[in-house]
């Protein structure tokens, strides 16, 4: 009984600590000592306290924008939280993440609704794959149930028996919109449809809340996912201001609030707790006043690997592109069990839409995961596996579908490393086939590279059939600790890798992690620089002689492998000689890679460039009919197109 009373007292003190910390945040904002925003959990504190009290140190929590209560309850790191929101370099993430983006040991949060659920599933799956007993808890709000990725993830965790507990804190409002106006049907019935065990509690009956929190965590620890609905109510506004709720409604819940009831019934004990808590918070703030903020130089390191300038002859590999990619995975998984191949329909005997995964699941059943059609969820799952120490290689069946995964790429994978002040890495590799020439029509033939390039902290690589893709994938595996997107041209899959003979031209590749292929005239100085990448590289090289005949210019062809971030050093070396540059891309040229290459060339060389032009597909959906597809894509008319640009 004494232990029970002490535990209850500790729970109340922790809830009070959370409330007073958040009250101080609002004061500091009013004083101009904090930047950004803050979402308090005033009235919801016991939810975080209840679940954290039943978790182990090795378990993790993934939270959302209203995360301070979960953070303090799980980590106890009040000073790191306060310093973080005050923007100090001593904060949990050195002031980078602030209120919504926190990391400390096994605690993660992100301000995006819904997107954290598949990431949490991936981290939990990493525990399962290592046969650890640790589990994960992900907190969402009732408003998050409007997001499709939640249901994609519910399907995944049920199918894969991922030890994840989803806690939905239903405070009856999604920002300012009431639940009845925002959500159709029953929350619990939605979850039951996925054959996921459900629990239901509230923050006003604390004994029941703590008991059920413990039961739901025990259930998940035995290897099954669960969903715990917690009815609650936030007593403060959604963020710093703007509360349009009925005053009488709020007052009703103020009276029901367990901390307020505890204060009325135990005034002396409450006052003693309050004095201790306020003293601790004041001391932390006093220390923060003397601390500085993170410098820009400490936040970002501008050093990058430079172009080697060293070249060797192309190898005559004697095998097709698709087989070489498959061989990379076959050999690499045999050596590194942290590699996980993920995608739709990738199990044998099918082996994926383009057979890259052929035979892998038979040899390495623990390392190949076939998934439902859920691009956003499986990208999030892969992000979580990467955070959990695995090396996920995710296949998006067609490049056109990568648009469905963009939230996970832009707002999660690309952000984790810097958002959490370099305390984590997210080495996810997303592979996807792109390009036309197969008659697949408007939604299965696009080259969407220009949508993907320029995403900060994400590398984009375009394979070609001149450089062994096995070599490039090995370079990614050995050198990259951040997200990489690899574009594989669909027509290239069937092409043989290696040296292509072009009379009067010498073809070499550079000794870089992402090799540059250079096709230079054997005799005479080049007078026209052509720059391209990916599958269209073969078409450009095949028309070099025709280009010479039509233009009377001697071309030098530069084929890039890495298209973002861009190192244009080899392009500059060529353009300094030729004074002319034409870029060729399979996608439409507006706002594209060619524009970026030419912009960087002009910025560096200035008026010394005499001519710069771009060639790309026509800006319309790609048709299925062969002749019309040829008309839209630049592949078959390159020589004439280039000649026209040079003449103009």
N, C-alpha and C positions, 0 to 999 in steps of 0.2 A: 504493500500500500504506500509506504514512504517513497519507494522508487517511482511509483505511478504519479504521486503528487509532485515529485521533483521534475519528472519528465514533462508533466503538464505545465508547470511553472516555467520551465525552459522554453517550451513551445510558445507560451504567451510572451516571454521576453524577446524571443527571436522575431515574432510577429510585430512587436512594438518597435524593435530595432529597424525593421523594414519600413514601418510607417514613418518613424521619425526621420530616417534617412531621406525618404522621398519628400517629406515635408520640407526638409532643409534644402533639397534640390529646388523646389519651387521658390523658396526665399532667395537662394543664390541667383536664380534666373532673374528675379525682380531686381536684384542688386547689380545685374550686369556682369556677374562673375562666371556665368556659364554660357555656352554657345549652342545653337541648334534647338533641340526640343527635348521633351521628357514626357513619358506616358506612365503615370503612377498606377499602382495596383491597390490603392487604398480601399480596404473592404474585402480584398481577395487574398490577403497575405497568407491565411492558413492553408490555402491550396498548395503553395510551394513548400511550406513547412511540413505539411503532412506527407507528401510524396518523398521529399528529401530525407525525412527521418527514417524511411525504410530502405533507402538506397545504400549501396556500398561505395567505398572510395573509388573503386574501379569502374562503377557505373557512370553513364554520362547523361546529361540533360541537353536537349536542343530547344531553345526558347525563341521568342518572337520579340516584337517591339515593346511589349509590356513585360519586361524580363527581370527587373531589379529584384523583385521578391524571390524569384526562382534562383537568381544568382547568389544572393546573400544566404538563402536557406541551404544551398548546395555547397558553396565554397567557403562561406564565412568571411569572405574578403571584402569587408566594408571599406577599408582604406583604398584598395585598388579600384573599387567602384566609384567612390567619391572623387578620387584624383583623376580617374578617366573622364568623368563628366565635367570636371573643371579644366580639361584639356591639358593636363600635365603629363610630362614624359614618364613619370613614375606610375601612371595609371595602368590598369590591367592590359590595355592595348596602346599605351603611350599617347592617349588622346585621339587616336585615329578613328576608332569606332564609336566612341561616346555612348550615348544612352542605349542605342538599339543593337549595336554590333560588338558583342563581348565574347572574349575567349579567356578561359583560365582553366588549365588542366583539363578536366573532362566536362567543361561547360562551354556551350556554343550558343550564340543567338544571332539572328539576322532580322532585319526589319521587314522583309518580304513576307506577305501572307502566303501560306500554303507551301511555298518552295522548300521550307525546312523539313517537311515531312518525309519526302523521299531521301533527302540527304541523311536524316536520322536513321532511316531504314538501312541505308548503306553502311553507316558506322556500326549499327547493330549486327548487320550481316557479317561484318569483318570479325566481330567477336565470335559469332557462330562458326565461321570458317576456321577459326583458330581453336575451336572447341573450348572456349572460355565460358565461364558461367556469368560473366558480366552482361548487363542488359542496358537498354536505353529508354529514356522517357522524352517524348516530344510534346511540348505544350502548344496548343492552338486555341483560338477563340471561336465562338459560335459563328462569327462572320466569315471565318476561313472555310466553312462548309459550303460556301458558294463557289469554291475553286475546284476545277476538275482534277487537278493533280492529287488532291486528297483521296479521291476515289480510285484513281490509278494506283496510288500507293497502297490503299487498303487491299486492293486486289493482289498486289505483289506480295505484301507481307503475309497474306493468308496462303497464297500458293506456295511460297518459299519457307513458311514457318519461321519468320524472322522475329527474334525476341525483342519486340518493340511495344511499348505502352504509349498509346496516344491519349493524352489528357486534354479534353476539351473543356475549357473554362467558359461556361455559358453565363455571361453577365448581362444577357438580354438585350444588348445593343451592339451593332456593328458601327462603330464610331458614333453617328447620331441617329442611325436607323434602327427602329425597334425590330426585335426578332420576328414578330408576326408579319412584318412587312418585307422581310428579307429571306425567309426560309419556309419552304413548303414541306408539309408532312412532319413525321417524327424523326428526331435525331437518332434515337436508339434503333428504330426500325431500319434506317439507312445502313447502319453499321452491321446489323444482323444479316443483311442480304449478302455480305461477304464472308459469312461463317466465321466472324470474329467475335470472341467473347466480350460481353459488355458489363460494365459496372456503373453504378449511379449513386452519387452522393451530393452533399451541399456543404457550404461553409458556415452554416448556422448550427448544425448538429455535429459538433467536433468529434465526439467519440466515434460516431458512425463514419465520419470522414477519415479519420486516422486508421480505423479498423479496415475499411474498404480499400484504402490506399495500400495498406500492407498486403491485403489479399490479392489485389490486382498485380502488384509487383511480384509476389510469390508465384502467381500463375504464369507470368511472363518468364520468370527465371527458370521455369520448367520447360521452356522451349516453344511457347506459343505466343502469338501477338494478342493484344487486348486493347480495348477502348474504354476509357473511364470518363464519363460525363460528370462534371462538377458544376452544379448550379450555384451561382454567386452573384455579386452585385458590386460594381465599383462606385465608391462614394464620391470620388472626384470626377471632374470633367475628363473627356477622352484624352486630351493632351494638356497644354498649359492653360487653355481657356476655352470658351465657346461650349457652354453646356445648356442645351435647350430642353432638358428633361423637366418634368413636372416637379416643383419644389416639394410638394407633399409626398410624392413617390420616393424621392431621395430621403426625406426625413423618416419615412417608414423603415427604410433599411439602416439608417443611422442608429435607430433604436434597437434593431435586431443584431447589430454588429457585435460579434463576440468580444472584441477588445473593449468596446464601450461598456458592455455588460460587466466584463471583468473589472474595469475601472470603478464602476459603481459599487460592486460587491466586495472589492478588495482594495479600497482606496489607499491604505498605508503601503501595502506591497506594490501597488501600481506606481505610487509616487517614488518609491525607492528605486524601482526598475527604471522609471523615466529619468531620474537624476543620473543614474549610471550610464544609460544610453546616451543622453544628451551630452554628458561630459566626454564620452569616447568620441562622439561625432565632432564636437567642437575642437578637440585636440587634433583630429585628423585634418580638419579644415585649416587649422592654424599652420600645420606642417605644409599643406598644399600651397598656402599663400606665398611660401618662400621658394617653391619649385618653379622651374622653367618649362617651356613647351618644347616638343620635339622639333629639331631643325630639319629643313628640307633635305639637306645632304644625308642626314641619318635615315630619313624616311625612304629615300630612293637612291639606289646605286646606278649610275649612268653607264658603268663599264659594260661593254659588250664584246663578244668575240668578233674579230675582224677577219675579213676575206684574206685567205692565205696567199693568193696569187700564184700558187704552185699547181701544175697540171700534170696528168698522166694520160696515157691512151685509154680509151674506153675498153672495158673487158667484153669479150664475146661470151656472154653467159650461156647461151644456147638453151634457154628455157623461157617460158611465158611469164608475163608479169604476175598473173594470178597465182601461179605455182610458187613463185619466189616469195610472195607475201605469205602464203600458206606455210612455206618452209620456215620462214622467220618464226612464226608462232609455234610450229611443231618443235623446233630446236630450242627456242627460248623458254617455253613452258617446261620442257624437260629439265632445264637448269634452274629456273626461277619459279617456284610454286606460288609466288605472290602475284604472278600475272593472271588476270582473269579476263577471259574473252566473253563479251556480253553482246547480245543482239536478238533480233526477232528471227525465228526460224533457222537458228544456227546449228541445231543438233543434227547429227548424222542420222540417216543417210542423206538428208537434204543439203545440209552444210551451208546455208545462206543463199540468198538470191543469186549471187555471183560466184558461189562455191569457194570463197576464201576460207571458210571454216571446215572444209571437207576433211572428215576423219578425225578432227580434233576432239570432239566429245567422246569418241570411242577410246582414244588413248588417255585423255585427261578429263574424266567426267567431273572431277571436283573443280576444274578450272574453266569450265564452259557453262554459261547460264543462258538458256533460251527464255525469252521474255514475251509477255503480251505486247500488243501494239499500243505502246504507251511511251512515246518518245521523251516527253518531259520527265516522267517518273523514272525511266531507266537511266536517263542522264543524271538525275539527282541521285539515284542509287549508286551510280558509278562515282559521282563526286564524294559520296559518303565512304565508299570503299577506299578511295584515294586518301581521304583524311584518316582513315583507319589503318593505313600502312600498306595497302595493296597497290598494284599497278594495273588498273582497269583499262582495257582496250574496248571501247564501245563501238559497235557497228550500227550506223543509221542506214537502213536498207537502201534508200535513195536520198541523194543530197537535197532534193526538194523538201524532204520531211524535216530537215534540220531546223526549219523555222519553228517547229513545234517545241524544240528544246532550247530556244533562245534565252528564256528566263534563267535556266540553269547555267547556261554558258556566261551570260553577261552579268547577272546579279549574284551568282554564287561562285562558280569555278574561277572566274577571273578575279574575284575580289578577296577570297579567303586569305591568301598569303599576306597582302598588304593591309587589309582591313583588320586583321588580328596581329598587326605589327610583326610579321615574319615569324610568328611562332608555329605556324603550320604550313605544309605544302599540299598542293592538290594536283598530283601528276596524272591527271586523266588524259587519255588519248582518244579522240573521237575520229573514227574513220568513216568515210562515206564516198560512194561513187557519184560522180557528176558527169554532165556533158550529154550532148545530143549524138546524132548519127545512128541511133538504133530504132528510130521511128516510134518511140514511146509516148510522144505527144507532150502537151503543154505542162503537165504537172509531174513528169518523170524524166525530163530532158534538160532541165535548167542548169546553168553554171552560176551558182550563187556566191562565188568567192568574194565578190565586192561587198556583200553583206557581212562577211565574216572577218575580213581584214580590218585592222585598225582597232580591234577590241583590245584594250590595254591588258597586258600580261597574258595574252593568248597568242601562241605561235600558229601560223597557218602555213602548211607545207603542201605543195602540189607535186605529185609524183609524175614522172615521165618514163617512157620506155627505153631511154638511153642509159639511165643510171639504175643499177640494181636496187629495187625497192627494199630488199632484205638489208642492204647496206644502210639505207636511210632509216629504216625502222630500228636497226641496231643503234644508230646514232641518237635517235630519240630516246631509246631506253637507257642509254649510258649517260646522256648529257642533260636531259630535261627533268626539272622538278616542278614545272608548272604546266598548265593545260596546253595541249597541242591538238589542232584539227588537221587531219590529213585528207586531202582531196585525191581520189583515185578515179581516173577517167575510165568510163565504162568500155570504150572502144579499145583502150590500152590493155585491158585485162587479157585479151587474146594475142597481143603482140609479143614477139620475142624480144628479150632484153639484150642490149649490147650494141656493139659497133655497127653503125650503118655507113656503108661506103658512099661517098659523094665525090665524084671525080673533080679534081682541082681544089678540093677543100680538105682541111685537116681537122678532125674532130677529137677533142680531149675533154676530160672532166677535171675539176679542181679537187684538191685534197682538203675539202672542208666537210664538216658534219653534214651540211646540206649542199652537196656538190653543185657547182655551176658547170653547165656544158657549154663549150665554146667551139663553134664551127667557123674556122677562119680560112681565107684563101691561102693556097700554098705559095703562090708568088704574087707580088704586087700588094700595095696597101689597100685595105678596104676603104670604100667611100660611102658606105651606107650601113648603119647599125640597126639590126632587127632584134627586138627583145620580146621574148614570149615565155611561156611556161605550160606545164600540164600536157594534156593529150593533143592539143593543136600543134605542139612542137614538131611532131612527125610531118604534118601537112606543110608547115613552113619550110622544113628542111628539104622536103621532096620537091619544092618549087624554087629552090635557090637559083638553078640554071635559068628557069623561065623568067625569074625576076631580073636577072642580069640581061637577058635578051630584050626585055621590054623597057628597061630603064637605062641600060648602059652604065649602071652602077655596080660596083663589086661589093656584095653584101658580106657582113660578118654577123653571125647569128649567136646571140646570148640566150641560153635557156636557164631560167631560174628554178630552183627547187623550193626555197623558202620565200614566200611572198609577203609575209608579215611576221615580225618587223622586217623592214626592207633594208638590205645592204646593197647599194647600187654601185659599189666600187668597181666591179668588172664592167658595168655599163659605162661608167665615166671614162675608164681607160680606153674603151673603144670609141666613144663619141668625141673625145679629145682629138682623135685622128680623123674620123669621118666627117664631123660637123653636121651629121644628119642622124636622126633617130626616128624609127617607126615602131610602135608597140602593137602587138597582136594578142588579143584575148578572145576566148570562145564565148564569153558572156557579152552582153551589150556594153558598149564602151563608156556610156555616160556615168560620171562619178566613179570610174572603175580603177583597176590596178594600173592600167596604162597612163591614166591621168596623174596618178601619184608618182610614177617613175619619171615622167617628163617634168613634172613640177620640181622634183628633187634635182634632176639634171640641170634645169634652168636656174634654180636657186644656187647651185654650186658653180656652174660654168658661165652663167650670165649670157651676154650677147654673143659669145663664141659659137653657140649652136645656131646653125643657119636654118635648119628645117626640123620640125618635130610634129609628128602626126600619130593618130591612133586609129586602129582597125579593130572592129569587134562585130558581134552579131547585131542584127537589126532589132530595135527595141519593141518587139512584139512577142507574144507567147509562141513557143516553138511548136510548129504543126507536125502532125504524124506523116502526112503524105511525103514521099521521098523527095520529089522535085521541089516542093515548097519548103521542106526542111532545109535542103541544100541552098535555097535562095535566102533563107533567114540566117543560116550559119555562115561564117566567113571561110570555112575550111577549104572549099573547092574553088574559090575565086580569088585566092590570096594574091597571086601574081598580078592579076589585072587590077585589083584594089590598090595594091602597093604602087603599081605603075601610075595609076590615076592620081594618087596622093603626091607622088614625086613630081609629076608633070605640073600639077596645080601649084 
